Amino acid sequence: MAPQDMAAELASTCDASPSARRARVSDLAARMLSKTSKQSSDPAILLLADGTAFYGRSCGAAGTAVGEVCFNTSLEGYFEVVTDPSYAGQIVTMTYPQIGNYGIDLADTQTAPGMPGRHLGNVKPALRGLVVHDMCHVPSNWRSTMSLPEYLEERGVVAIEGIDTRALVRHLRDNGAQKGIVSTEVFDLAELAHMLDSAPDLVGTNLVQTVSCKEAYGYDASSLSQNRAFAAAAPANARKKVVVYDCGVKRGIIEGLARVGCELLVVPWDTPASEVLKHRPDGVFLSNGPGDPDAVEETYAQVQRIIGKVPIFGICLGHQMISLAAGATMEKLAYGHRGGNQPVLNLLTHRVEITAQNHGFGLVFPSLGELVPELSGGVSEHPCGSDGTPATGDLRFWVERGVAPVVSNERFGRIRLTHVNLNDGTAEGIQLLDAPAFSVQYHPEAAPGPTDAHYLFTAFMRLMDGDRDYLDIDIAKDRLAGWTFAEEPVA
C-alpha cells in the first residue's frame, strides 16, 4: 500500500465512530477472506431495540432493513423460509450454523403464483432481512442454479453473516422477540436506534394486505410443478370446488389442496363473504399469513359470515381467523414458534406429530367460552397459570388427562381443543362441533418440514364429503400415500 493510501485509511479510521471502527474488517482479515470462497465483503451490523449490537459481514444486498427479529430452528429448507410470505415484516435468524450449502433452485419458492411467472421466484421475498452464522457462497447440488447470496443480492434482501447466532437466539429467548435493524451502510448506534424507534411495530400492523394477491385466479392439479414428479404420487382427480382466502398463502399449501382433489379459486384477503358464496364452493380454505391477526379484521369478519354455510379449513393465520370470528382473544407469544421440529399432541388420536410452524401469535383457548364438563372429562374450570388466570393456563393439563376439552361458544356452539403444543402448552388446533369447520396453528404442507400433518388435507376432503369422523385418519398411511417408491429390481 502506498504511503498516501495508508495515511488516508488511518485518517478515515480515526474519524469513524467506535461502532464503525468495530464493524470494519481489518486489512489482514480482508486479505485472508479474499483468498477464500467468500471473497472480500462489506461490514454489517445488527442492532436490537434493547441496544444489543452484533457485528458481522454483508452476505446479501447492500442497504438497511428494519423488522421484528425472530429465529427459525429448521436444519434445512432455508430457501422455502426466505420465500414464505408469512415472514413479511421480519428479520429471520437461521439457527443452523451453515446456510446456503446446497444453493437455490427457483422451483422451490413458496411464493404462490398470483401473477404470471411468480412461481419462478420473480418477486422480492416478503421478509425484511436474513441473519446467519456462516453463509456458503459456493454451493454443491445438482439442482442449484445460483447461490443464496446471489439470490438475496438480486432480490434486494439485506443479510448479515459472521455473528454468534447462538448468543442472539438465547437473547431473544430470554428477552422476547423485538424490533431490530440490520445495515451495511449505517454504523452509528445512535442513528440506527433513531431509525429503529421511528419504524412501526409489528403489533397492530396489517401485513396481510402486502402479500395477498390483487385479483382472483384459478389453480388445480394441471398447474402443479413437475420438479418432484419423479417422487410424488399422481394427484387425485378434482372433485371439490374450494375458495382460498389468500392472506399470504404458500405455494406448498395450494399444491397440497390440489393434490387431494381440490379445484381452487384463490381470492384476495378482503373478498366479501357474499362474493365467495356466489361461487357455490364445496369448501372455503383460510390461508397462512404474516403479522398481527387482530389487524386483519376484514378477513375474520367475512369468516364469521361464512361459518355454518360451507365447510371451512384454516391453517396458521387461518386458524386465528376462525378463532377471532368466534370472539376469541389472541396473545403475542414471547418469541413464537418457527421451525420444523415442534412436537404437537393430537388429543383425538393421542399421537404426537412433529410439525412445521411459523407464527408469533396464538389463541387463548379459554377465551372461546366456558368448559362443558360432560364433554371435558368432568372438568368445569379452565386450568390457571402462575398469575391465577385461565388466560395463562398450560394446556398440557389436557394432555396429561388424555382429554380433548369442549367449550360452549356464544356464536358457534361447541368448540373442541384438538391439538396442543408439547413445548409450551399453547393451543395448536380447534374443531367446531356444531358447524363444519376446523383449523390448526401449524403447517401440514411440509415446505420445509416433516410430513406428519399431511393428513389434514385429506381430513378437509372428508369434511366436505360429510364424514362426521373426518379427523379419524391413520397419519402414517396418509403420509406415505403422497409418495412413490422405486421397486427393487428382480434378480
Residue pairs with C-beta under 8 A, 6 or more apart in sequence:
1 9
9 27
13 21
13 24
16 24
16 187
17 187
17 188
17 189
19 45
19 53
19 187
19 188
19 189
20 187
20 188
22 55
23 43
23 44
23 45
23 55
23 187
24 43
25 33
25 40
25 41
25 43
25 57
30 40
33 39
33 40
33 41
34 40
37 137
37 138
38 57
38 135
38 137
39 137
41 57
41 58
41 59
42 57
42 58
42 62
42 184
43 55
43 56
43 57
43 58
43 184
43 187
44 55
44 56
44 57
44 58
44 59
44 158
44 159
44 160
44 161
44 182
44 183
44 184
45 53
45 54
45 55
45 56
45 160
45 182
45 183
45 186
45 187
45 192
46 53
46 54
46 55
46 56
46 69
46 91
46 131
46 160
46 163
46 168
46 180
46 181
46 182
47 53
47 54
47 180
47 181
47 182
47 183
47 189
47 192
47 193
47 196
48 69
48 171
48 178
48 179
48 180
49 178
49 179
49 180
49 196
50 175
50 178
51 189
51 193
52 171
53 189
54 160
54 163
54 164
54 167
54 168
55 162
55 163
56 160
56 161
56 162
56 163
57 160
57 161
57 162
58 158
58 159
58 160
58 161
58 184
59 130
59 132
59 135
59 137
59 149
59 152
59 159
59 160
59 161
60 129
60 130
60 149
60 152
60 153
60 157
60 158
60 159
60 160
61 152
61 153
61 155
61 156
61 157
61 158
61 159
62 158
62 184
62 185
63 156
63 158
63 183
63 184
63 185
64 158
64 181
64 182
64 183
64 184
64 185
64 186
64 195
65 91
65 128
65 129
65 157
65 158
65 181
65 182
65 183
66 128
66 179
66 180
66 181
66 195
66 196
66 199
67 89
67 90
67 91
67 127
67 128
67 129
67 179
67 180
67 202
68 89
68 90
68 91
68 177
68 178
68 179
68 180
68 202
68 360
69 90
69 91
69 93
69 131
69 168
69 172
69 177
69 178
69 179
69 180
70 90
70 91
70 92
70 93
70 172
70 177
70 335
70 336
70 338
70 360
71 92
71 93
71 94
71 95
71 165
71 168
71 169
71 172
71 335
71 338
72 81
72 92
72 93
72 94
72 95
72 338
72 339
72 358
73 95
73 96
73 338
73 339
73 340
73 341
74 81
74 94
74 96
74 339
74 340
74 341
74 356
74 448
74 449
75 96
75 340
76 96
76 102
76 448
77 340
77 447
77 448
77 449
78 94
78 99
78 100
78 148
79 104
79 105
79 108
79 109
79 148
79 151
80 108
80 109
80 110
80 252
80 447
80 448
81 87
81 92
81 94
81 448
82 92
82 125
82 127
82 130
82 148
82 151
82 152
82 157
83 108
83 109
83 110
83 111
83 121
83 125
84 110
84 126
84 127
84 250
84 358
85 110
85 111
85 112
85 126
85 211
85 248
85 249
85 250
85 288
85 289
85 290
86 126
86 248
86 250
86 288
86 289
86 290
86 316
86 317
86 358
86 359
87 125
87 126
87 127
87 290
87 358
88 126
88 127
88 207
88 210
88 211
88 248
88 290
88 291
89 126
89 128
89 202
89 205
89 207
89 290
89 291
90 127
90 128
90 202
90 290
91 127
91 128
91 129
91 130
91 131
91 180
91 182
92 127
92 129
92 130
92 131
92 338
93 131
93 132
93 165
93 168
93 169
93 172
94 130
94 131
94 132
94 133
94 165
95 165
95 166
95 169
95 339
97 133
97 134
97 165
98 132
98 133
98 134
98 135
98 136
99 132
99 133
99 134
99 135
99 136
99 148
100 132
100 135
100 136
100 137
100 139
100 147
100 148
100 149
101 136
101 139
101 140
102 139
102 140
102 141
102 143
102 144
103 139
103 140
103 141
103 143
103 144
103 145
103 146
103 147
103 148
104 139
104 144
104 145
104 146
104 147
104 148
104 150
104 151
105 141
105 143
105 144
105 145
105 227
106 120
106 121
106 145
107 120
107 225
107 227
108 227
109 119
109 120
109 121
109 251
110 250
110 251
110 252
110 447
111 118
111 119
111 121
111 123
111 125
111 251
112 118
112 119
112 213
112 246
112 249
112 250
112 251
112 254
112 266
113 119
113 217
113 219
113 223
113 251
114 213
114 214
114 217
114 246
114 266
115 213
119 225
119 251
121 151
123 155
124 155
124 156
124 157
125 155
125 157
126 210
126 211
126 248
126 290
127 157
128 158
129 157
129 158
129 159
129 160
129 182
130 152
130 157
130 158
130 159
130 160
131 159
131 160
131 161
131 163
131 165
131 168
131 182
132 159
132 160
132 161
132 165
133 161
133 162
133 163
133 164
133 165
133 166
134 161
134 162
135 148
135 149
135 159
135 161
136 147
136 148
137 147
137 149
138 147
139 147
139 148
146 154
149 159
152 158
152 159
158 182
158 183
158 184
159 182
160 182
160 184
172 178
172 335
173 334
173 335
176 334
176 335
177 333
177 334
177 335
177 336
177 360
179 196
179 199
179 201
179 202
180 196
181 192
181 195
181 196
181 199
183 192
186 192
186 195
202 291
202 292
202 360
203 292
203 332
204 292
204 294
204 295
205 291
205 292
205 295
206 291
206 292
206 295
206 296
207 248
207 289
207 290
207 291
207 292
207 295
208 247
208 248
208 269
208 289
208 290
208 291
208 295
208 296
208 299
208 317
209 269
209 270
210 290
211 247
211 248
211 289
211 290
212 246
212 247
212 248
212 268
212 269
212 270
212 289
213 246
213 266
213 267
213 268
214 268
215 268
216 265
216 266
216 267
216 268
216 271
217 265
217 266
218 263
218 264
218 265
218 266
219 244
219 254
219 258
219 264
219 266
220 238
220 258
220 262
220 263
220 264
221 235
221 236
221 237
221 238
221 258
221 259
223 258
224 235
224 255
224 258
224 259
225 255
231 483
231 484
232 259
232 482
232 483
232 484
233 481
233 482
233 483
233 484
235 258
235 259
235 260
235 261
236 259
236 260
236 261
237 261
238 258
238 261
238 262
238 263
239 261
240 261
240 262
240 263
240 282
240 283
240 461
240 464
241 262
241 263
241 265
241 279
241 280
241 281
241 282
241 283
242 257
242 262
242 263
242 264
242 265
242 281
242 282
242 283
242 284
242 285
242 464
243 264
243 265
243 267
243 276
243 279
243 281
243 283
243 284
243 285
244 254
244 257
244 264
244 265
244 266
244 267
244 284
244 285
244 287
245 267
245 269
245 271
245 276
245 284
245 285
245 286
245 287
245 299
245 302
245 303
245 318
245 321
246 266
246 267
246 268
246 269
246 287
247 269
247 286
247 287
247 288
247 289
247 296
247 299
247 317
247 318
247 321
248 287
248 288
248 289
248 290
248 317
249 266
249 287
249 288
249 289
250 287
250 288
250 443
250 445
250 447
251 447
252 443
252 445
252 446
252 447
253 287
253 288
253 315
253 443
253 445
254 264
254 266
255 445
256 444
256 445
256 454
256 457
257 264
257 285
257 457
257 460
258 264
259 457
259 482
260 457
260 458
260 460
260 461
261 461
262 283
262 285
262 461
264 285
265 279
265 281
267 275
267 276
269 289
269 296
269 298
269 299
270 298
270 299
270 302
271 302
272 302
273 302
273 303
273 305
273 306
274 305
276 284
276 302
276 306
277 306
277 309
277 310
281 310
282 310
282 311
282 464
283 310
283 311
283 312
283 313
283 460
283 463
283 464
284 306
284 310
284 311
284 312
284 313
285 312
285 313
285 314
285 315
285 318
285 460
286 299
286 303
286 312
286 313
286 314
286 315
286 317
286 318
286 319
286 321
286 322
286 439
287 315
287 316
287 317
287 318
288 315
288 316
288 317
288 318
288 358
288 443
289 296
289 316
289 317
289 318
290 317
292 330
292 332
292 361
293 300
293 317
293 320
293 321
293 324
293 330
293 361
294 324
294 330
296 317
296 321
299 321
300 320
300 321
300 322
300 324
300 325
301 325
303 312
303 321
303 322
303 324
303 325
304 325
304 411
306 312
307 322
307 325
307 326
307 412
307 432
307 435
307 437
308 412
308 435
308 436
310 436
311 436
311 437
311 460
311 463
311 464
312 322
312 435
312 436
312 437
312 438
312 439
313 437
313 438
313 439
313 456
313 459
313 460
313 463
314 320
314 321
314 322
314 437
314 438
314 439
314 440
315 439
315 440
315 442
315 443
315 444
315 456
316 357
316 358
316 359
316 440
316 441
316 442
316 443
317 359
318 439
319 363
319 429
319 430
319 439
319 440
319 441
320 330
320 361
320 363
320 441
322 430
322 432
322 437
322 439
323 330
323 363
323 368
323 430
323 439
324 330
325 411
326 368
326 409
326 411
326 412
326 415
326 432
327 367
327 368
327 409
327 410
327 411
328 363
328 364
328 365
328 367
328 368
329 363
329 364
329 367
329 391
330 361
330 362
330 363
330 364
331 361
331 362
331 363
331 364
331 391
332 360
332 361
333 359
333 360
333 361
333 362
333 426
335 360
336 358
336 359
336 360
336 361
337 357
337 358
337 359
337 421
337 423
337 426
337 441
337 442
338 357
338 358
338 359
339 356
339 357
339 449
340 354
340 355
340 356
340 446
340 448
340 449
340 450
341 354
341 450
342 354
342 355
342 356
342 357
342 421
342 423
342 442
343 352
343 353
343 354
343 355
343 421
343 422
343 423
344 352
344 353
344 354
344 355
344 419
344 420
344 421
344 422
344 428
344 429
344 442
344 453
345 351
345 352
345 353
345 399
345 419
345 420
345 422
346 352
346 353
346 418
346 419
346 429
346 475
347 398
347 399
347 402
347 403
347 404
347 417
347 418
347 419
347 420
348 404
348 418
348 471
348 472
349 471
349 472
349 475
350 402
351 475
352 422
353 419
353 442
353 450
353 452
353 453
353 475
354 450
354 452
355 428
355 442
355 443
355 444
355 449
355 450
355 452
355 453
356 442
356 443
356 445
356 446
356 447
356 448
356 449
356 450
356 453
357 441
357 442
357 443
358 443
359 441
362 426
362 427
362 441
363 426
363 427
363 430
363 441
364 391
364 427
365 382
365 395
365 407
365 417
365 427
365 430
366 382
366 390
366 391
366 393
366 407
367 391
368 407
368 409
368 415
368 430
369 407
369 408
369 409
369 410
369 415
370 407
370 408
371 379
371 380
371 381
371 382
371 405
371 406
371 407
371 408
372 406
372 407
372 408
372 414
373 379
373 380
375 405
375 406
375 414
375 416
376 403
376 405
376 406
377 401
377 403
377 405
379 401
379 403
379 405
381 390
382 390
382 393
383 390
383 393
383 394
383 395
383 397
384 390
384 392
384 393
385 391
385 392
385 393
385 394
386 392
393 425
394 424
394 425
395 417
395 420
395 421
395 425
395 426
395 427
396 420
396 422
396 425
397 425
398 404
398 405
398 417
398 420
399 420
399 422
399 425
404 416
404 417
404 418
405 416
405 417
406 414
406 415
406 416
406 417
406 433
407 414
407 415
407 417
408 414
409 415
412 432
412 434
412 435
412 437
413 432
413 433
413 434
413 435
414 432
414 433
414 434
415 430
415 431
415 432
415 433
416 430
416 431
416 432
416 433
417 427
417 429
417 430
418 428
418 429
418 430
418 431
418 438
418 440
418 471
419 427
419 428
419 429
419 440
419 441
419 442
420 426
420 427
420 428
421 427
421 428
421 441
426 441
427 441
428 440
428 441
428 442
429 438
429 439
429 440
429 441
429 442
430 438
430 439
431 437
431 438
431 471
432 438
436 463
438 459
438 463
438 470
438 471
440 453
440 456
442 453
443 449
443 453
444 451
444 453
444 454
444 455
444 456
444 457
445 454
446 453
446 454
451 479
451 482
452 475
452 479
453 475
454 475
454 478
454 479
454 482
455 473
455 474
455 475
455 478
455 479
458 473
458 478
459 470
459 471
459 473
460 470
462 469
462 470
462 473
463 470
